[in-house]
Amino acid sequence: MAFRHGVYKSEVPTSLLSPAQLNGGLPVIVGTAPIFMADSTCINKPVLCYTYQEAVEALGFSREWEHWTISEFMYSQFALFGMGPCVLINVFDPSKHKEKLPLQEFAVQERAVELGQNVISIEFETDKNYSKNTDYFLEYDELGVLHMTLAGQLANVSSIKISLTKAKPENVTAYDIIGGITTAGNATGLELVGEVYPKFGLVPGIIGAPGFSENPTVAAVMRAKASNINGIFTCISVVDVPSSVKKYSDVPSWKNSNNYVSTREIACWPKIKLGDDVYHLSTQLIGLMNSVDFGNDDIPYASPSNHMLQMNGCINDDGDEINLGLEQANYLNSQGIVTALNFAGGWKAWGNRLGSYPTNTDPKDNFIPVRRMFDYVGNTFILTFWQKLDAPVTVRLIRTIIDSFNMYLNGLTAREVILGGRIEFKESENVLTDLMNGELKFHIYLTPPVPAEVIEGILEFDPEYLTTLFEAMR
């Protein structure tokens, strides 16, 4: 060290750290989108969207929700619930999931031709040389119908022969949703959940795949991803029991037979409708959870149950209405199934339990908000102290972690987001061999509030009050 003579200054790290800011309910949705309507190349790429316009510009939009599941989610999330952001992952590939039709003749009316829905591209007769945006203009309407306006060489024709290449989203399989790693080393489908945090700096909070989650194999991969993101983070998945199961009493049997019984899985039934629009219940439940979280400073400690959905009926796959009474809805809840109920104050989500219920009775593993709070606090711990990794193991390091996180937990307690919590560095859990290997274990005690699932008033006739008759006569 150089010789010093004078007054100097130095700095030491702050002994308290501010907790990392976390979006507790970031939805990551895997499905199909009509990207050809947006001239998009977003195939198996996570797309972060904060607004409806941003989502439509990136991935296109169609009202054919039975084929375009991301369009269903986009409309529900942004138009009905006004919630953002979300991460959307489209697996539809126009180069694979398509069908080329033979030449057909279209009638022209007022220089316009309606070519239909799901048109990826068009071809004229081989001897025709027409120029786009000179001889013809193409535009999709909000229903996904492609319209052609004629000009130039085509300005005065009464009919035109065109070969259409149309999208076949129904050819997208469960394995496209599940995805994997290509020979080039690229992730696809649900495997892309692991790219969300490295790419956007946001931790997934909810995994969804409306429609496709009715497939037990897809649901199994969803809950596996929710249990282990980047090797450190956790979240929940929201899945649907198929509405081809038409009787409410048959739903628990289907759920159990197909293993929708995870501690990281919300099982929903049936489909719901708003006017002529049909939604998977999982789609709207995700938007509702985000809405409830937003009202609570983005902290997921409250259940979505008994909060308003955007719907006016329940239906099965045949379009027949399903009318559940309180007893039937409660039966589904008792079997770990979330449903919709119109009982008091309009249509609301109904159910607080994860798919693991009733087999698993641990509060953190069967109540939706308790499970979400454990994920929220655990993910916050990871992000907050990641900056302390590889620091020397000293008393100062241990005290910094304990003091900082206790202050964070005390803040949650003061806001009644949790009933109480603390962090400890216990000698019994930190054996010398682990410490010698650079491993520290901190024990976090946490008690989020459980939902008030039953409120009972006990009424009793008290004859003592009959004496008031005589008191009034005096």
N, C-alpha and C positions, 0 to 999 in steps of 0.2 A: 504494500500500500504506500502511496506517495506521502511524503511528509506534509502535515497540515498545520497551519497556524491561523486562527481566525474563528469566525462564527459561521456555522453551517446548518443545513436543514436536511431532513430525510423523511420518508413516509413509510408507514406500515399499513397493511390491508385493514379495511374496516372490519370490526369484530362482528357486525351484524350485516346480513345480506337480505336484500329485498327479494320476496318470492317471485319466481318467474310468472309471467302473465300467460294464462292458458285458456283457450277456447274449449270448454268442457264438452261441447256437443257438435263438433264439426262433422257433418255428414260426408261420407265417401260412398258414392253410388256407382255401381257397376251395372251397365245395361246396354241398350241399343239406342242410337240416335241417327236421324236422317242427315248425315253430314254432307251428302251431295247437295243439299239445299243451301248449304253455307259455303260451298266450294272449299271444304275443310279437309285437312289431312289428319285430323285428330282421331287416330285409330290406335287404341291401346296406349293412350297418353293421358295422364292426369291433367285435368283442366280446372283451374281455380276460378270460380265465378262468384262475384259479389252482387250482381244484378241480373234481372231477367233478360235485359237486352244483351248483356255480355254473354249469357249462356246461349241465347238463340243465335247470336252472331258466330259463336264458336262451333256450335253443334247442330244448328238447324232446329226446326220444330214442326211437328205434325200432330194432328188430332187423332191419328190412328194409334191410340195408346196400347192396344192389344199387341202391336208390333214394336212400337217405339217407347220403351219403358222410361227412358231418360226424359222424354218430352212430358210424360205424365208427372214425373217427379218435379221437373222444372216448373210446370204450371202450378202444382200444389204448393211448392216451397216458396216461390216468389209471388205469384198472383194471389193465392188464397191466404198464405200465412205471412208473407212479406219478410221472410227470413233469409239471411245470407251471413257468411259465405257458405259455399259447399264445394266439394271436389267431385267432378263428374268424369267417369271413365267409360268411353264408348268402345265396344268390341265389334260392332258391325263394320265389315270391310266391303266396300262397293266392288272391289276387284274380285272378291270371292263369293259373296252372298248376292248373286244377281242371276238374271235370266234374260236372254236376248230373244225378242219376238220377231217373227217374220214381217216383211213389209205389209203395211195395211194403209188403206186410203181413208183420209180424214176430210170431212166437209169443212169448208171455210165459210164463216159467217162474219161479215163486217171486218174482214182482214184478221180474224182471230180464230185460233184452233185450241180446243181444250184437249190436252193429251193424257190427262188422268193423274192418279197419285203414284208416288214412288218411282218416278221416272229419273233414272240416273243420267242417261245420255240418249241422243237421237242420231240417226243416220238417214240420209236421203238416198235415193236411187244412185247407183254408181256413176251414172253419166251426168249427174247434176252437181254443179259447183256453186253452192250458195254460201254466203258469208254471214256468220253470226254478228249481230249488232249492226248489220248493213241491210241484209235481205230479211232477217228475222231477229226477233228479240224473245228471250225466254224469262219467265218470272213465275215463281211459286206463290200461291195464295196461302192464307192462314190455315187452310185445311190440307195443305200439302199437294194441291192439284197444280200441275204444270200448265201454264198458258203460253201460247206462242202468238206473237203479234207479227204480221207480215208486212214487208216493205220492199223497196228496191225491185229486184226481178220477180218477187213473189207478190207484189202489191195487188195484182188483178186476177190471181188464180181463184178458181171456185172449189178446188180440192187439191190435196197434196198427199203423196205417198211417203211414209216415214216408217223406219224400223226403230222400235223402242228397246232400250235396255232398262229393265225394271229391277228395283231392289227386291230381294227376297229375305226380309228380316226373319221370317219364320224358319230359315235355314240356320240361324244362329243357335248353337247348341249349348247345353249346360257346360260342356267342356270349354267352350269359348269364354264363358263367364268365369269359370274356375281359373283358366289360364295356366301359366307356368313360365318356364324359361326357354326361349328359342335357342337353336343351335348357334345363333349369333350372340347369345348372351343377354338378350332383351327380355324383360318381364312383360307378361300379358295378363289381362283379366284381373282377378283378385290378387294376384301376386304383386300388382302395382300399388297396393295399399302401403307397402313398405317404402315406396318412393315419395309419399306425400310429405313426410317431415323433412327429409333431406332436400326436397325441391322447394317447398314453400315455407318451411319453418313452423308448420302448424301440425299439431298432433291429432290424428283421427279420433273422433269421439263416438261416432255411430257408423256402422257399416250396413249398407242396404243394397238389395238387388231385387226391386219390385218385380213380381211375376216369376222370375227365375228362382227366387228363394223358396218357391213351392217344391222345388226339386230337392230331395233329401241330401244328395251329394253336394249340391251348391251350398245348402244350409250348413253342412258339416264343415266345409272349407271356410265359410264365413265366420263360424264360431272359433275355428282354429286361428284365423287371422286376428280376430278380436282378442284372443288370449295371448298373442305374442306378436307385437309390431316392432320391427327393428331389433328384436331380442330384448326389449326393455319396456315398451309401453303396452297398455291394455285399454280396451274399450268394450262396447257391447255391439251386438248385431240385432237387427230387427227383421224378422222373417214372417212369411205368410203360410198358414195351413190352407191348402187349396179349397176354393169355394165349390169345387165339384163334390166335396163332402157337404151334403145338403142339410142333414139333420144335426142340430147342435149337440145332441146326445152322442153322435158318432165322432165328434171332433177329438175328444180326449184319447180315444182309442187310436185314431190315426196319428195323433201327435206322439204318443208313446211308442207305437209300432215303428215310426220313422225316426225316432231318437231326437225329437225336438225338445230336449230336456236339459239343456245346458244352463249353467249359472251365468253365461254371457249371452243369453238369447231371449228376446221377447217374441213370443209366438202370438200371431194375430189371426183372427177369423171374424167375420167373412169379408167379402168385398163390400164397398160402400158406394153410394152414388150421390151426385149433386146435380139435379136436373137430368140432362141426358148423359152427363159425364160419369164414367165409372172409374173408381180408384181402388187400388189395393189398400187395405187398411194400414199396412206398414208404411206406405208413402205418406199418408196424412199424419200418422203417429209420429214420424220423424219431425215433420214440420211443427206439430203440436209441442213436442218436447223442446225444440228450439225456442218456440214462443214462450213457454213456461220458464225456461232458463233465462231468456232475455228479461223477463219481468223480475228476475231474482239476481240481477247483476252478473248473468252468465254463469251462475253456479248451480249445478244440477242436483240440488238437494230436495226438490219438490217433485212429487209424482205427477205424470200427465193425466192420471185418472181423475174423472169428474171435471175435466176441462173441455171446452167446446171444440168439436170437430166441425169441418165445413161440409155438411152432408144433409140429406133429407131422406135417407133410407138405406137399409142393408139388403143385399141381393146375393144370389148364388150365380154360378156360371151360366145358368139358363136364363138369367134375368128375372127370376121369380123373387118376390120380396120375402125377406126373413124378418119376422117380428118377434123379438125376444122380450119377455117380461123380466122383472127383477130376479125372480127365482132362477130362470134359465141362464141369465147373464152371470149370476153369482155362482152357479154350478160350473160354468166355464172358468171363472176366476179361481175357483177352488182347485182346478186342475192345471193352473199355471198358464191360462190363456187370456189374452186381452181382447175385448170385443167392444162394440158400440151399443149404447143404450139411450133410448128416449124415454126418460122417466120423470125427471123434474128439471125444467129449465132448458129443454131442447136436447139435441143429440150430443152426447159426450163420450169420450173414451172411458172405458170401464175396466179397471183391473190394475193392481199394483205389483203383481207377481211375475217373476221370470219363469222361463220354461222349466227350470229345475224343481219348481214347486208342484206337488206337495211332498215329493220324496226328500228334498233338502230343506230343512227347517232353520238353517243358520241365517239370521237376518241379513248378513252381508251377501248371501248367495241366493236369496229368493225375493227380496224387495228391490224393485227397479231403482228407486232413488238412492238407496243405501249402497247398492252395487256401483252405481255411477259415481257416488261420492268417494268410495274407496279408490276407484280408478283416477278420479280427479285429483285427490290429495296425493296419491302415489306418483302420478305423472308429474305433478308440481314438484315433489321432492326430487325426482330425477333431474328435471330441468334446472332447478335452483342450484343444486350442488354439483352439477356437471363441471362447473368452472373450478371446483376444488379437487377434481381427480388428479392424481399423481403429485399432489402437494405432499410435503413431508408429514408423516404421522406424528403430530405433537399434541400436547394438551390444548394449545390455542386452536388447532384445527377442530378438535372434538367439541370444544366449547362454542366455537363459531357456529357449527352445525346445530348443536342443541339449542343455543340461545336464539338463533335466527328462526328455526322451525317452531320452537315453542311460542315465539312471538306471533308467527303466522297462525298457528292453531288457536292462540288466545283471541286473535282478531276474528277468526271464524266463529268462535264461541260467543264473543260479544255480540255478533250479528245474529246469533241463534241459527246459523247455518249448520253448526254441529252443537251437540249438547255439551261436549267437552273433548279434549284431546291433549296429548303430551308426547314428547319424544325422550327416550332414555338411551344411554350407552351402558349396557349391562355387562358386568364382568362375566356372568355365567354364559353369555352368548358370544363373547369375544375371547376365545381360548388363545393361549400364547402362540400356538403353531399358526393360527390364522393371522394374528397380528404380525408375526414374523414374515408372513407371506404378503403383507400389505393389504389385508382384508379387514374392513371395519363393518360392524353390524349395528344399526340403530333400530330400536324397537319403538314403533309408533302406535300409540293407543288412540283409538278414534271411535266416536259414537255419533254418527249422523242420526237425525230424528227419523223414526219410522212413520209411515203414513197412518193417519187416524182412520183405520179401516172400519172400525165399529164404534159408533157413538150411541150409547143406550141410556135412556131416561127411565128410571124405576119409579112408577107411580103407586101410591098407597093412599087408601082412604083413611083419614085421621078423624075419628069421632070427636076428639077434643074441641075441634072448631065448631061443633054444634052449640057449644056454650055461648057463642057470640049472639045466638038468637035471643037469649035471656039478657045479655048485657045491653043489647040494643033497646030492650023494653024498659030498662031502668031510667 
